[in-house]
Amino acid sequence: MNWEIARRTAVVAVCGAIVYAYLEFLAGCISNGYLPQTAFEAGMVALQLAKLSALLGVPRLRKAGLALTFDIFAVEMLLLPVLALLYLWLGERFFLTLLGYIFTTWPLAAMLVLPIYTIHWLGRTSLRGGSLSSVLPFASSQFGFFIFLWEVSNTVGTNQGLGGFFHQLVGVLGSRTKIAANLLATNEGAIVASALLYVGLIAYVASGREPGSTTNSSSVLLLALLGTLTSLAWTLRLVTFTRDTLLLFAAPTLLTVTVVWWFARAR
């Protein structure tokens, strides 16, 4: 078996599933008006795009780790304590208003732009043979995060704009707003994307042995097959109680991928 081709195919499948969830999240934002409505919100998104251009265009930044990337995208948060101190010191309500604008508009502005870099990082790292301990949890968590954002963006709220999405997100996290739990279970694209992510991760694990490794490829693939059948049985059993796509696919994916990874590493 050509393990390099298998790895590349797996990376394409995993990144494709994540891109699909990201695009559906964007579609939900567009359909429900969670897009810049004011000049300030447009400027916040433009600032994130400028950061993205710098990260992809400057070689030193492009090679930097994810920690530095997240720091760059979160630099606006450093202004919040400064604005709070200026408000307490000078008593000008302008600083408090500006603090509120930044705090409520930055989250969605970053979510709209930052995934372009993180998906690029995941694909580049995976194709270069990144470690399973970094690729697997990052891919699974990123997909799950977009699934959650997808559901939130498709929940109609009373406010629009970047700030409206923030209030909607707070409402969902605080259990004050109920999201449509069956939205993704009735979407064929979501089910296909979840299955594609699952198969891609399994294939990535199975093809992830090092050159000269004594791991028996047949044993790894057999374990992956057994894990797949077990996961399908889990899904068919669980579907009688719930149709939440994230629960149906995330749990068996994480469990099976972890078992296969541990087995391959132990060998």
Secondary structure, DSSP 8 states (H G I E B T S, - for coil): --HHHHHHHHHHHHHHHHHHHHHHHHHHHHHTT-S--SHHHHHHHHHHHHHHHHHHHSHHHHTS-HHHHHHHHTGGGGHHHHHHHHHHHH--HHHHHHHHHHHHHHHHHHHHHHHHHHHHHHHHHHHTT--HHHHHHHHHHHHHHHHHHHHHHTS--S--HHHHHHHHHHHHHTTSS---TTTTTT-HHHHHHHHHHHHHHHHHHHT---TT----HHHHHHHHHHHHHHHHHHHHHHTTT---HHHHHHHHHHHHHHHHHHHHHH-
